């Protein structure tokens, strides 16, 4: 057995924290006993949710009362000082005391504090926010989801390399297939930036992924591609639209199945299939966005998720360390 993976956890970020964070850690530890959790936050509040006589070698609590609020701007959050739970968790990675950092807190603040503390990978000019998105076969890696409103063709090529490396880290037995999100599938569609990125990727001779070409928004979930690349403006809108649509469908489906007796009988008969669909659309099961492009990995859990969702984001942390995400990016970006 190799050295244990050390995860730096901001215990105070997001809704219902630190309770959901600690419960998520304990849930995650049930299946991952090769992990050490370096937990940053208010020790008195954290220990309310820890078991009595917990293993202090596995669950290291670093006490700090200072935390970043969801209402803080990125600049004001960075100015709060170096003793916030978020800053200390990132600094733990910077100082090589942890392998990866995770927070469910303020996304803008996490982005700024990560960039202040961690170096960029050489030859990458912009980091990207990437996340998992379900498709018919499995999952897509989608990036950028809001870190960069404007991107040039080099950024999109870099995102393709980083996204395919992330996919290989999460799904080592599958081949990454990259596509650029566009308004059409024809080669002449799109603006100059996306056309240049298309030409560069098409002529690049990619050894670590297959380049599919363009994919339109209505084909994201078809499963023909599994790494979808776009600028942060488009990606964020696409993500929020998909989340809203999924929530609408689930709610309408639930209402129709419980509004009358026939609906309730039908739902009982089809309970197995309904649960299968519900699981596929459950955002907790693919929680955990990765700020990718930095020299050390940082994971962002959804602020409103529960302990199950937070536990799944910890699984993302474990996978990207186990499967050497940063090394994969460095090896591929230099080719």
Buried (B, 14 or more C-beta within 10 A) or exposed (E): EEEBBBBBBBBBBBBBBBBBBBBBBBBBBEEBEEBBBBBBBBBEBBBEBBEEEEEEEEBBBBBBEBBBBBEBEBEEBBEBEBBBBBBBBBBBBBEEEBBBBBBBBBBBBBBBBBBEBBEEBEEBEBBBBBBBBBBEEEBBBBBBBBBBEEBBBBBBBBBBBBBBBBBBBBBEEEEBBBBBBBEEEEEEBBEEBBBBBBEBBEEBEBEBBBBBBBBBBEBBBEBBBBBBBBBBBBBBBBBEEBEEEBEEEBEEBBEEBEEEEEBEEBBEEEEEEBEEEEEEEBBBBBBBBBBBBBBBBBBBBBBEBBBBBBBBBBBBBBBBBBBBBBEBBBEBBEE
